[in-house]
Amino acid sequence: MKLEFKVLIYSMINNLVISIIKVIGGFIYGLGSLMADGLHTFSDFVTDIVCLIGSKISKKKPTKYHPFGFGKVEYLTNLFVGIVLFLLGIYIIISAFFKESVIPPLSLLFLLIGVFLLKVIAIVIMHKIGEDINSGVLITSVEESKADLYSSIGVMIITVLLQFSDRIEILKYCDIVGSILIGLIVLKTSLKILVDNSLSLIGEVDDDENAINKVKECLSDKKIKDCDIELIKYGSYYKLQLDLELDPKLSLRQITNLVNKLRKSLLRHRSLKIKYVTIYVTNKLER
């Protein structure tokens, strides 16, 4: 079982447990913001399932009609996540206006702190592994989980403020305001996911200086006079498009040997995550 798959399974179980605790807690104590927070976490569980399916499909081998593989399927699943979150954000905001104000027991804070810590641990694990293996699915899941973390902090603040609502009239509206803010956080996260993955889906070039410098290290041959590098995102891997300006005195055989050597070197460079290389040769690059 691959590491990415294991992390997604862990995240799914974690989100399901947390969402059940929050929804039941919100229902028992009549706290609308906690119920909204629970629904938000449950959406994490649902989208983890979608991401898991997308991750599996994106790892399929290339075919005749899809010569560069299925890495971009990750962007489609992430777009679905964004749409689900967008609809959920609207629902949370609308439902906030139909909740009555209540004063939950202060002991509810212990429950909230407990689920908060569970979420923090999951985020740290997903972030570290997602960066290490360059997983678009895990990185998107981290962004979504951060929003859930912020909304949980908001529910804690609301619980404390509501303790004083019998003396300060305006604090009775904390639960409604909190639910609306949670809905807005969900909407903001959904829009970011939708925009980022829409750009990647149509073929976004990665301008990561670290990755580009690693490619340049492989182009240290003196026969290469200049180069133009484009790293195109394909989910968890790259398609490299390389324009090389070579010494015009090179023979056709020398050029062929050099190109083959570079291709093998780039594909074997594990930290670059390059799966496909296209090399164009010229005696002068246009700038």
C-alpha positions as CSV (number, residue, x, y, z in Angstrom):
1,M,0.0,0.0,0.0
2,K,1.6,3.3,-1.1
3,L,2.2,6.1,1.4
4,E,-0.2,8.6,-0.3
5,F,-3.0,6.0,0.0
6,K,-2.3,5.3,3.6
7,V,-2.3,9.0,4.5
8,L,-5.6,9.5,2.7
9,I,-7.2,6.5,4.6
10,Y,-5.9,8.0,7.9
11,S,-7.4,11.4,7.0
12,M,-10.7,9.9,6.1
13,I,-11.1,8.0,9.4
14,N,-9.9,11.1,11.3
15,N,-12.4,13.4,9.6
16,L,-15.3,10.9,10.0
17,V,-14.7,10.6,13.8
18,I,-14.3,14.4,14.2
19,S,-17.4,15.2,12.2
20,I,-19.6,12.7,14.1
21,I,-18.4,14.2,17.4
22,K,-19.1,17.8,16.2
23,V,-22.5,17.1,14.7
24,I,-23.7,15.2,17.7
25,G,-22.3,17.9,20.0
26,G,-24.0,20.6,18.0
27,F,-27.3,18.8,18.1
28,I,-27.2,18.0,21.8
29,Y,-26.1,21.6,22.9
30,G,-28.2,23.3,20.1
31,L,-25.1,25.2,18.9
32,G,-25.5,26.1,15.2
33,S,-21.9,27.0,14.7
34,L,-20.7,23.7,16.0
35,M,-23.2,21.9,13.8
36,A,-21.9,23.9,10.8
37,D,-18.3,23.1,11.8
38,G,-19.3,19.4,11.9
39,L,-20.8,19.5,8.4
40,H,-17.6,21.2,7.2
41,T,-15.5,18.4,8.6
42,F,-17.9,15.8,7.2
43,S,-17.3,17.4,3.8
44,D,-13.6,16.7,4.3
45,F,-14.4,13.1,4.7
46,V,-16.5,13.0,1.5
47,T,-13.9,14.8,-0.5
48,D,-11.1,12.5,0.9
49,I,-13.0,9.7,-0.8
50,V,-13.2,11.6,-4.0
51,C,-9.4,12.5,-3.8
52,L,-8.6,8.8,-3.1
53,I,-10.4,7.7,-6.3
54,G,-8.7,10.5,-8.2
55,S,-5.3,9.5,-6.9
56,K,-5.9,5.9,-8.0
57,I,-6.9,7.0,-11.5
58,S,-4.0,9.5,-11.9
59,K,-1.5,6.7,-11.3
60,K,-2.8,4.7,-14.3
61,K,-0.2,4.0,-17.0
62,P,-0.2,6.0,-20.2
63,T,-2.2,4.7,-23.1
64,K,-2.2,5.3,-26.9
65,Y,-4.7,8.2,-26.6
66,H,-3.2,9.6,-23.3
67,P,0.6,9.4,-23.9
68,F,1.4,11.6,-20.9
69,G,-0.6,9.6,-18.4
70,F,-3.6,10.6,-16.2
71,G,-1.9,13.0,-13.7
72,K,-4.4,15.8,-14.5
73,V,-7.3,13.7,-13.1
74,E,-6.1,15.0,-9.7
75,Y,-7.2,18.5,-10.9
76,L,-10.6,17.3,-11.8
77,T,-11.2,15.6,-8.4
78,N,-9.9,18.8,-6.7
79,L,-12.4,20.8,-8.8
80,F,-15.2,18.6,-7.5
81,V,-13.9,19.2,-4.0
82,G,-14.1,22.9,-4.6
83,I,-17.7,22.7,-5.9
84,V,-18.8,20.7,-2.9
85,L,-17.3,23.2,-0.5
86,F,-18.8,26.1,-2.4
87,L,-22.3,24.6,-2.1
88,L,-21.7,23.7,1.6
89,G,-20.6,27.3,2.3
90,I,-23.8,28.7,0.9
91,Y,-25.9,26.2,2.9
92,I,-24.2,27.0,6.1
93,I,-24.7,30.7,5.7
94,I,-28.4,30.4,4.8
95,S,-29.1,27.9,7.7
96,A,-27.4,30.2,10.2
97,F,-30.4,32.6,10.1
98,F,-32.8,29.8,11.4
99,K,-30.9,28.9,14.6
100,E,-32.0,30.0,18.0
101,S,-29.5,31.4,20.5
102,V,-28.5,29.1,23.4
103,I,-25.8,29.1,26.1
104,P,-23.7,25.9,25.9
105,P,-21.9,24.6,29.0
106,L,-18.3,25.7,29.3
107,S,-17.2,22.1,29.6
108,L,-17.9,21.9,25.8
109,L,-14.5,23.5,25.4
110,F,-12.7,20.3,26.4
111,L,-14.5,18.5,23.6
112,L,-13.5,21.2,21.1
113,I,-9.9,21.2,22.2
114,G,-9.7,17.5,21.8
115,V,-11.0,17.4,18.2
116,F,-8.9,20.5,17.4
117,L,-5.7,18.6,18.4
118,L,-6.8,15.5,16.3
119,K,-7.1,17.8,13.3
120,V,-3.8,19.5,13.9
121,I,-1.9,16.2,14.0
122,A,-3.6,15.1,10.7
123,I,-2.7,18.4,9.0
124,V,1.0,18.2,10.1
125,I,1.2,14.6,8.8
126,M,-0.5,15.4,5.4
127,H,1.6,18.5,4.9
128,K,4.9,16.9,5.5
129,I,4.2,13.8,3.4
130,G,2.4,15.9,0.7
131,E,5.5,18.1,0.3
132,D,7.9,15.1,0.4
133,I,6.2,13.2,-2.4
134,N,4.8,16.2,-4.3
135,S,1.2,15.0,-4.0
136,G,-1.4,17.5,-5.3
137,V,-4.1,15.5,-3.7
138,L,-2.6,15.7,-0.2
139,I,-1.7,19.4,-0.6
140,T,-5.3,20.3,-1.5
141,S,-6.5,18.2,1.4
142,V,-4.2,20.2,3.7
143,E,-5.6,23.5,2.4
144,E,-9.2,22.3,3.0
145,S,-8.3,21.0,6.5
146,K,-6.8,24.4,7.5
147,A,-10.1,26.0,6.9
148,D,-11.7,23.4,9.1
149,L,-9.1,24.2,11.8
150,Y,-9.9,27.9,11.7
151,S,-13.6,27.3,12.0
152,S,-13.0,25.1,15.0
153,I,-11.1,28.0,16.7
154,G,-14.1,30.2,15.9
155,V,-16.5,27.8,17.6
156,M,-14.3,27.8,20.8
157,I,-14.4,31.6,20.9
158,I,-18.2,31.6,20.3
159,T,-18.6,29.1,23.2
160,V,-16.8,31.4,25.6
161,L,-18.6,34.6,24.4
162,L,-22.0,32.9,24.8
163,Q,-21.3,32.5,28.5
164,F,-21.8,36.2,28.9
165,S,-24.8,36.5,26.6
166,D,-27.3,36.7,29.5
167,R,-25.6,40.0,30.6
168,I,-24.6,41.4,27.3
169,E,-27.5,41.3,24.8
170,I,-25.5,41.6,21.6
171,L,-23.5,38.4,22.4
172,K,-26.7,36.3,21.8
173,Y,-26.0,36.7,18.1
174,C,-22.5,35.2,18.4
175,D,-23.7,31.8,17.2
176,I,-25.4,33.2,14.1
177,V,-22.4,35.4,13.2
178,G,-20.0,32.5,13.9
179,S,-22.0,30.2,11.6
180,I,-21.9,32.8,8.8
181,L,-18.2,33.3,9.2
182,I,-17.6,29.6,9.0
183,G,-19.6,29.6,5.8
184,L,-17.5,32.4,4.4
185,I,-14.3,30.6,5.3
186,V,-15.6,27.5,3.4
187,L,-16.5,29.7,0.4
188,K,-13.0,31.3,0.4
189,T,-11.3,27.9,0.5
190,S,-13.6,26.6,-2.3
191,L,-12.8,29.5,-4.6
192,K,-9.0,29.1,-4.0
193,I,-9.2,25.4,-4.9
194,L,-11.4,26.1,-7.9
195,V,-9.1,28.9,-9.3
196,D,-5.8,27.0,-8.6
197,N,-6.9,23.7,-10.1
198,S,-8.6,25.3,-13.1
199,L,-5.3,27.0,-14.1
200,S,-3.4,23.7,-13.6
201,L,-6.0,21.8,-15.6
202,I,-5.4,23.9,-18.8
203,G,-1.6,23.5,-18.5
204,E,0.1,25.6,-15.9
205,V,3.9,26.0,-16.0
206,D,5.6,25.6,-12.6
207,D,8.1,28.5,-11.8
208,D,9.6,26.8,-8.8
209,E,13.2,28.1,-8.7
210,N,14.4,25.1,-6.8
211,A,13.1,22.6,-9.4
212,I,14.4,24.7,-12.3
213,N,17.9,24.9,-10.7
214,K,17.9,21.1,-10.3
215,V,17.1,20.8,-14.1
216,K,20.0,23.2,-14.9
217,E,22.4,21.1,-12.8
218,C,21.7,18.3,-15.3
219,L,22.5,20.6,-18.2
220,S,26.1,21.3,-17.2
221,D,27.6,19.9,-20.4
222,K,29.9,22.4,-22.1
223,K,28.2,21.7,-25.5
224,I,25.0,23.4,-24.2
225,K,25.3,27.1,-24.8
226,D,21.9,28.2,-23.5
227,C,18.5,26.6,-22.5
228,D,14.9,27.4,-22.0
229,I,13.1,25.3,-19.4
230,E,9.4,24.7,-18.9
231,L,8.1,22.4,-16.2
232,I,4.4,21.7,-16.9
233,K,2.3,20.3,-14.0
234,Y,0.6,17.0,-14.5
235,G,-0.7,16.3,-11.0
236,S,2.1,14.8,-8.9
237,Y,4.6,14.8,-11.7
238,Y,6.0,17.0,-14.4
239,K,6.3,17.1,-18.2
240,L,9.5,18.9,-19.1
241,Q,9.8,20.9,-22.3
242,L,13.4,21.8,-23.0
243,D,14.8,24.1,-25.7
244,L,18.6,23.7,-26.1
245,E,21.0,26.0,-27.9
246,L,24.0,23.7,-28.8
247,D,27.4,24.3,-30.3
248,P,26.8,24.5,-34.1
249,K,29.9,22.5,-34.7
250,L,28.4,19.3,-33.2
251,S,27.6,16.5,-35.6
252,L,24.2,14.8,-35.8
253,R,25.5,11.8,-33.9
254,Q,26.9,14.0,-31.1
255,I,23.6,15.8,-30.8
256,T,21.6,12.6,-30.7
257,N,23.9,11.1,-28.0
258,L,23.8,14.3,-25.9
259,V,20.0,14.4,-26.1
260,N,19.6,10.8,-25.1
261,K,22.0,11.2,-22.2
262,L,20.1,14.3,-20.9
263,R,16.8,12.5,-21.2
264,K,18.0,9.6,-19.1
265,S,19.6,11.8,-16.5
266,L,16.4,13.9,-16.1
267,L,14.1,10.9,-15.9
268,R,16.3,9.2,-13.3
269,H,16.4,12.4,-11.1
270,R,13.9,11.2,-8.5
271,S,13.5,14.5,-6.6
272,L,12.4,16.3,-9.8
273,K,9.3,14.0,-10.4
274,I,9.8,14.3,-14.2
275,K,8.0,11.5,-16.1
276,Y,8.1,12.9,-19.7
277,V,10.8,14.9,-21.5
278,T,10.5,16.7,-24.8
279,I,13.7,18.3,-26.1
280,Y,14.0,20.7,-29.0
281,V,17.5,21.6,-30.4
282,T,18.5,24.8,-32.1
283,N,21.7,26.7,-32.8
284,K,20.2,29.9,-31.5
285,L,17.4,30.5,-29.0
286,E,15.1,33.5,-29.6
287,R,14.8,35.8,-26.6
